[in-house]
Amino acid sequence: MQTYTAEQVAAHNNEKDCWIIVDNKVFDVTPFLSEHPGGKKILLKVAGKDASKQFAQFHNAQIMENIGLPLQVGVIGGAAHQAKPEKAKPVAEAGNRVGDMIPYGDPTDCQDWNSPYYNESHYKLRRELRAFVEKELMPNCHMWSENKEIPREVIKKCAEFGILGAACGHVPEEYLPYGLPAGIKTKDWDAFHEMICIDEIARCGSGGLLWGLQGGLSIGLPPVLLFGSKYLQDKVARDCLAGDKRICLGITEPHAGSDVAGLKTEAKDMGDYYLVNGEKKWITQGLEADYFTVACRTGGNGMAGVSLLLIERSMPGVTTRKMDVMGMFGSGTSYITFEDVKVPKSNLIGKENDGFKYIMYNFNHERLGIIMQATRLARVCVEEAFKYSNKRMVFGKKLIEQPVIRNKLGHMVRQVEATHAWLESTLYQINTMPAQVQPIRLGGPIALLKAQSTQTFEFCAREAAQIFGGLSYTRGGQGEKIERLYREVRAYAIPGGSEEIMLDLGVRQAQKVAALNHAKL
Ligand code: HEM
């Protein structure tokens, strides 16, 4: 790239020829003057000068990446060598340190704390994912969210990186077209690897992106993998994990949400097929799904009469329509109708009338996914708030110098760190506790932890929004992530078991376990 001296740049100082310097990079902003959302005059005031401070004050990193860099014409002499490296130190030389060391912007194990939970494979995974997410997802995340669509080729790229394969727990090697991320073998894959995958993607600060990539897949495919026949697994698993087909889970209905056992979608036994009629609502990734793992009533009332069927879009009578919702843009939230759909008996997942058991089994995995996401999204609020408080000047001081702002940050941090520590301790149980006792021992704590994580997320989104002020009320720009996250909180606090149901379930389960343990109550 061409090098210039500050004196050379200073000559480009008028409306017809306007250059500026930001962080030792030289930009020709002449063609951008009348398009600049902040105004022409403000740019002309710094024409030919170093405007690094002003740029940092009003823009986020994505603006430099997407709009600034295409205007770059050179660097300040020797800056190619002097330029600050992107990261404080190359991660490879910094032990387990990952990220920019923004206070609490990453889990403590990434910021020089010792941890009993992670080995080199976890750090390798984190580093590789971070580079992938920062290059392929983060710069365009806001645009996809505003367009309410994640391009197919992005989903394919994520599949090729192994991200889709990583979203469904333990997947047999034969169904993983691209293996797992960072070359990790299936036998070595554990709950912490899964958490790191979600954690790194969630750094984009968009639940819609996460759900648009894998929100349906991570809950729709596991029942097929765990309980479906080889025929069904062969039919769907590889294509879905390759990002070529999509699958979703259809449980919630207009008349049955938390009350799963009350669902009404009917699958009538017609001999060699089921005739399915009913409606499903708020189905993530349903809009473009090729396959639907659907809870239907095959027996009497209540939980004993529910079965899971794999319904295919190609079957006549399946219709999906886009729902207009508050957030999670790009995740394909849909309303689905099944009208006289003939579903072959070979598409029954597991045994007839055992569906409720499968759904409940699946819920712990689903809830852990929600917890991992909500905890990182809350952390994004902390990170953004810390960064902004360190640059925003109010009453002659940086925001961080105001005790009231430090108080807000303190409350945010203590909740995120407590939630993350509880999550890690729970994942350690998933890795080490015998599988057969996990549903009874972990169902309650996972339910309570889900409520803990979503309330933490809600608190942090609110407090970060207060710190960002009007910027968090504005779509795009510096408060972009906070504005989006504030709208996405409900998508975490309600589905997968609302906070109210979770808190109640957690205590009921505790009573059950206490009885089994002959607790002296
Ligand atoms: C490469 C150079 C620059 C580019 C590509 C650029 C781009 C942008 C963009 C995309 C926005 C809209 C941000 C939003 O949606 O919130 C914006 C806003 C703004 N820019 Fe720039 N800008 C540049 C340089 C500057 C400089 C040097 C200054 C100050 C001297 C400046 C001052 C502002 C201001 C005051 C706003 C409005 C901020 C707000 O809405 O809160 N810009 N700029």
Residues whose N, C-alpha, C, O or C-beta is under 5 A from the ligand:
A	BS01	HEM	F27 P37 G38 I42 V46 A51 Q54 F55 F58 I63 I67 G68 G476 G477 Q478
